[in-house]
């Protein structure tokens, strides 16, 4: 049975929580959450126990630099969804056009895109700013053709793309728990036949081409893998990126433009950013 470590860190502000989340995302944490307690705003980060020992000292040093460490707790994976539901997971409404919800919530009203996810320790419940930013970009784009979702987590961005017009999606994640979560989310939305969920890295889709590539990961992974995202894009295709802060936009844009991408849009929510690029052709 898998065990997760939950670390709790008190943060002075929401901005500081965002910054700490971005730095901790460079370690193999699989999920983040925040809550308001007697200690103020508390960031909770979850990581597999087997990987925690390898980065514990460095990750705790980062946590102490940007907040006050409150403790570490061992969580059995079988308890995660029960805890997630019992603590009041709330449906997420995005600009009156989309709802991201749990299976136990009532369906969205008619005319609103209805997305059901089963997080199971995977990133992508819709509550994080970056997920909402990416959903807004996808909805505005109205994608067609084939979509690649890198670091898919629950598969929420693949589901949104399909509901907004895409024909099919390949969803990739290096974490097997995320792969299982994405498969379950696809089944819950009756979209399993249109999504291929792949356990692996972006190298797993070498040779395939897409009209849209989405990656909501973190700055370091984006900069390391962006050449492969560009290679996977069709001419005129769109790349949507998020998972980073305002201070990272310049570096990412510089690398993207050097690879022939044209900056098209930047969305903001708090300190988080999402970017849209086009590979050649005109910007729509």
C-alpha positions in Angstrom: 0.0 0.0 0.0 1.3 3.4 -0.9 1.9 6.0 1.8 2.1 9.7 1.3 3.7 12.4 3.4 1.7 15.6 4.1 3.7 18.6 5.1 1.9 21.6 6.5 3.4 25.1 6.2 2.0 28.3 7.6 2.3 31.2 5.1 2.1 34.9 5.7 0.0 35.6 2.6 -1.6 34.0 -0.4 1.2 35.3 -2.6 3.8 33.7 -0.3 1.8 30.4 -0.5 1.9 30.7 -4.3 5.6 31.2 -4.4 6.3 28.3 -2.0 4.0 26.1 -4.1 6.0 26.9 -7.2 9.3 26.1 -5.5 8.0 22.8 -4.0 6.7 21.8 -7.4 10.4 21.3 -8.4 10.3 18.3 -6.1 8.1 15.2 -6.7 5.1 16.6 -4.8 1.9 15.3 -6.4 -0.7 17.6 -4.9 -1.2 20.9 -3.1 -4.0 22.4 -1.0 -4.5 25.5 1.2 -6.8 26.0 4.2 -7.3 28.8 6.8 -6.6 27.7 10.4 -5.7 29.2 13.7 -2.2 29.5 12.3 -3.5 31.5 9.4 -3.1 30.4 5.8 -1.7 26.9 5.7 -0.2 25.2 2.6 -0.4 21.4 2.5 1.8 19.5 0.1 1.7 15.8 -0.6 4.5 13.5 -1.7 5.0 9.7 -1.9 6.9 8.5 1.2 9.3 6.6 -0.9 10.5 9.7 -2.7 10.3 12.0 0.4 13.5 10.6 2.0 15.5 11.6 -1.1 14.5 15.3 -1.0 13.3 15.9 2.5 16.2 18.0 3.8 16.2 20.3 0.8 12.4 20.6 0.5 12.1 21.4 4.2 14.7 24.1 3.9 12.7 25.7 1.1 9.5 25.4 3.2 11.2 27.1 6.2 12.5 29.9 3.9 9.0 30.9 2.7 6.9 29.9 5.7 6.7 28.2 9.1 6.8 24.4 9.0 3.9 23.0 11.2 4.6 19.3 10.8 4.7 16.1 8.7 1.9 13.5 8.6 1.8 10.0 7.1 -1.4 9.4 5.0 -2.4 6.1 3.5 -3.5 6.4 -0.1 -6.7 4.6 0.4 -7.9 7.3 2.7 -7.2 10.2 0.3 -10.5 10.3 -1.6 -12.6 9.8 1.5 -10.8 12.7 3.2 -11.0 14.8 0.0 -14.8 14.4 -0.1 -15.4 14.7 3.7 -13.5 18.0 3.9 -15.9 19.6 1.5 -14.4 19.6 -2.0 -16.3 22.4 -3.7 -17.3 22.5 -7.3 -15.4 25.0 -9.4 -17.3 27.4 -11.7 -15.3 29.1 -14.5 -16.9 32.2 -15.9 -20.4 30.7 -16.1 -19.3 28.5 -19.0 -17.7 25.5 -17.2 -18.0 23.5 -14.0 -15.4 21.2 -12.6 -16.9 18.9 -9.9 -16.6 15.7 -8.0 -18.8 12.7 -8.8 -21.0 13.3 -5.8 -22.0 16.8 -6.9 -25.1 17.5 -9.0 -24.4 18.0 -12.7 -24.0 21.4 -14.2 -27.0 23.2 -15.6 -27.9 22.9 -19.3 -25.5 24.8 -21.6 -22.6 24.7 -19.2 -19.6 22.4 -19.8 -19.7 19.7 -17.1 -16.4 18.1 -16.1 -16.1 15.4 -13.5 -12.7 14.6 -11.9 -11.5 12.1 -9.4 -8.2 13.5 -8.0 -6.9 10.6 -5.9 -3.8 12.5 -5.0 -3.4 13.8 -8.6 -3.1 17.5 -9.5 -6.0 18.9 -11.4 -9.1 19.4 -9.3 -9.7 22.8 -10.8 -9.1 24.7 -7.6 -5.6 25.8 -8.4 -5.3 29.1 -10.3 -3.2 27.5 -13.1 -5.9 25.0 -13.9 -8.5 27.7 -14.2 -6.2 29.8 -16.4 -5.6 26.9 -18.7 -9.4 26.1 -18.9 -10.1 29.7 -19.9 -7.5 29.5 -22.7 -8.8 26.2 -24.0 -12.4 27.4 -23.9 -11.6 30.6 -25.8 -9.5 28.6 -28.4 -12.3 26.1 -29.2 -9.6 23.5 -30.3 -10.0 21.0 -33.1 -8.0 18.0 -34.0 -5.7 16.1 -31.7 -4.5 17.3 -28.3 -1.5 16.5 -26.2 -1.8 17.0 -22.4 1.6 16.8 -20.8 1.7 16.0 -17.0 -2.0 15.4 -17.2 -2.8 14.7 -13.5 -6.5 14.0 -13.4 -6.7 14.5 -17.1 -8.9 17.6 -16.6 -7.3 19.6 -19.4 -7.8 16.8 -21.9 -11.5 16.6 -20.8 -12.0 20.3 -21.2 -10.3 20.3 -24.7 -12.6 17.4 -25.8 -15.7 19.2 -24.5 -14.6 22.3 -26.3 -14.3 20.7 -29.7 -11.1 18.6 -29.9 -11.4 15.2 -31.6 -9.0 13.2 -29.4 -6.4 13.6 -26.7 -3.2 11.9 -25.6 -2.7 12.4 -21.8 0.7 11.7 -20.4 2.1 11.5 -16.8 5.1 10.0 -15.2 3.1 9.1 -12.1 1.1 5.9 -12.3 -1.4 7.2 -9.7 -2.1 10.2 -12.1 -2.5 7.8 -15.0 -5.1 5.8 -13.1 -6.9 9.0 -12.0 -7.0 10.3 -15.6 -8.5 7.0 -16.8 -11.1 7.1 -14.1 -11.9 10.8 -15.0 -12.2 9.8 -18.7 -14.7 7.1 -17.7 -16.7 9.4 -15.5 -17.1 11.8 -18.5 -17.9 9.0 -21.0 -14.8 10.1 -22.9 -12.6 7.0 -22.4 -12.7 6.1 -26.1 -11.3 9.5 -27.1 -8.4 9.7 -24.7 -5.3 7.6 -24.7 -3.7 7.9 -21.2 0.0 7.1 -21.3 2.4 6.3 -18.4 5.6 8.0 -19.4 7.3 11.2 -20.5 6.9 13.4 -23.6 9.4 11.0 -25.3 6.5 8.5 -25.3 4.7 10.3 -28.1 7.8 10.9 -30.4 6.6 11.2 -34.0 3.0 12.1 -33.2 1.7 15.5 -34.2 -0.9 17.7 -32.5 -2.9 20.8 -33.2 -2.8 21.7 -29.5 -0.3 20.9 -26.7 -1.0 21.9 -23.1 1.4 21.6 -20.2 0.5 22.8 -16.7 3.7 21.7 -14.9 6.4 24.0 -13.6 9.0 26.3 -15.0 12.0 23.9 -14.9 10.2 21.0 -16.7 8.7 23.4 -19.3 12.2 24.9 -20.1 13.7 21.4 -20.2 11.0 19.9 -22.5 9.7 22.8 -24.6 11.7 21.7 -27.7 9.8 18.5 -27.7 6.4 20.3 -27.3 7.3 22.5 -30.3 8.4 19.4 -32.3 5.0 17.7 -31.5 3.0 20.7 -32.8 1.6 20.9 -36.3 2.4 24.1 -38.2 -0.1 26.7 -37.0 -0.7 24.6 -33.8 -1.1 26.2 -30.4 1.0 25.7 -27.2 -0.6 26.5 -23.9 1.7 26.7 -20.8 1.1 27.3 -17.1 2.3 26.2 -13.7 4.7 29.2 -13.1 4.7 32.7 -11.6 4.9 36.1 -13.2 8.7 36.3 -12.8 9.1 33.2 -15.0 7.2 34.6 -18.0 10.2 36.4 -19.6 12.5 33.3 -19.5 9.8 31.0 -20.9 8.8 33.5 -23.6 12.4 34.0 -24.6 13.0 30.3 -25.1 9.7 29.8 -26.9 10.3 32.6 -29.4 13.9 31.3 -30.1 12.2 28.1 -31.2 9.9 29.8 -33.7 6.8 30.3 -31.5 4.8 33.5 -31.6 3.5 34.8 -28.3 -0.3 35.3 -28.5 -1.7 35.8 -25.0 -0.9 35.9 -21.3 -3.6 35.3 -18.6 -3.1 36.2 -15.0 -4.6 35.1 -11.7 -2.9 36.3 -8.5 0.8 35.7 -9.1 0.2 32.8 -11.5 0.5 33.1 -15.3 -0.6 31.1 -18.4 0.8 31.7 -21.9 -0.4 31.0 -25.4 2.0 30.5 -28.3 1.4 29.8 -32.0 3.8 27.8 -34.2 4.1 29.8 -37.4 1.0 31.0 -39.3 -1.3 33.7 -38.1 -2.6 34.3 -34.6 -6.3 33.8 -34.0 
